[in-house]
Amino acid sequence: MGSLDELAALPPLAKDDLNTALAHLEPRAAAGATWLFQSGGSTGAPKLGYAPTGFYMAGVHAHWQPLDRDDTFVNAWGAGRMWGAHFLAAALADLAGCRVIALGSVTREEYGEWLGFLADRRATAIGGTPSVLRLWFAHARAAGLKLPALRKVLWLGEAWQPQLDEDLAAVAPQARRWGMFGSTETWVVGTNTPDCPADTFHPLPRQLVHAGPDGLLDFTTLDPEVLNPVLRYRTGDAGELTTCRCGRPGRAMRVLGRRDSVVQVRGLGLHVDELLARAEREPGVSRAQVVITEYGGRATGVDLLLLAPAAARTGGVDTARLRTELLSATFTLSTAFQHDPENFRVRAVHELVGNDRTGKTAGFVIRTADGETS
């Protein structure tokens, strides 16, 4: 590309386009090892990607330094099956020169012992996806455990969840959030600090961000060392260019959420985000998830799962009332399940459907009749 005008004339790049291109490439880093890793988002099938040693974090660290040498940083991003975020965060911690506690897979029964260990070691920082962080802080809050030395919470991979603010106030009142925005195709596009709104990020110098007339963001990587180069790549996120209240000069990027949250249920569009927002206003519900079961490409059932504390599950959440309300008030549900309303269910659960590989928990999951999840 010789100019911005030439770049603007290109059509946006979709995920399928990029996957087709990567299938014909075998990149090699100019220096260090070439890491071959698997990506796939929250619940999607893993796909190949490439990165050099360091995961491009030197460029991020030059402009964003949430960690310092005195920190003890808990890396809570899942490392299973080479999901890049764990190693990306490890590279950032290496540049900061701090102490690191790298967590592997943690079962529900192990949270209490681990939290006690982190408190004893006076952990000052923790990082992970918001859904994983919520598990940590919810367990600490339920057990009455405190992390008084914790001052920094790094996150990447999902939007910040406002309920985390409530958990932090109870468990680690001195902690403040530091966010990164990006994907395994674009790597880290932008960062924010505690002085920025949670949905607003400052693009890095080597990341070009464009907001289209349809409100969708596309990203162009200007770093010549990037092994998965993207031109006008669309991640599915909507947003706008704005100024940030932190006062930092230059344009910032406000991320408004994903635009692929409307799914087809028996030929009708179901607004998943609206359904989740309504469910999460229910007293006792900390998070909700929509699970659609398909057979032969047709939705056979929709389950709205409600994550609630044990006390709420024993009677605090009126699932029958909420189901009746949603079925009558949501056109798609009432119409799609007019003849078999029993196939729309609202259930309180102790655990949502998550991705064991990445640790992420998506708001929307599709299951086929043979049990596969996407």
C-alpha angles and dihedrals in degrees: 000000000000100000145008089254090059090048092049090054091062118096115245115271116239127204093255090053092052093047090053091052094047091051087066097044134081103185123194126200117242090225131020127002125328108233116214108202141167125245133176112144123239102334107346125121112274118262131191124262138164137223136166124241106287095033092240091290095133088073091048094047091053089065104024124042113170092152128061136184094270094057128106101209124199110209102206097167109118114257097193118131093358101292102180102227096073092054093040090057090045089055090052091050090049090055090049091051094224131142114268133206106194113200124206126192110331122196124213091256093055100055095087095052093044093049090052089051092050091050091049091050090050094234109203100188139029132184136193145111112305092247091054092044089053090057091054096046095040090054091047092048093048091050094045092241122153133206100199096170094053110112106155134050116188120195140183135157103051140033116280111265115225091216087068089069089060093048092048092050089058101038106028111010093175094056122108129188127251115187139200125194125203146088138243088264098049099026114209109349100173145352139210139200134218088271092061127078111260091247097049124085136179111230117234116245093253095051120083115202125195129184112208127213088258090059094249119133124227127191135210121194113219096183107110090206094061109116095202099048114195129196116195091340116183117213095183094256122131121214151132140234112251145145120272123233090226087081097237109148122245134046120309130201120239113200112211098186138267121316095203094075094103107092131183116249111182091332096314128103115246115198100219095186092055091049092049093047091054093047093048091056088065112108111256095020114117097178140354136208134194116220118189119195115208133192120187090350093305125111108244096176146359122214123193106203119202119202107210138160116265092259091054092049091057094060111313095101115061098211094172093056093045092049092051091048094049094044092054097039100043112075095201094052096043092048100039093049098035092122099034107029090161088076091070106076136178114202135175111224138178093225136027125221106276139175110254090199099057103016090232124137114206124207091229129043132176119208125188122217089257091059102257116144129211 
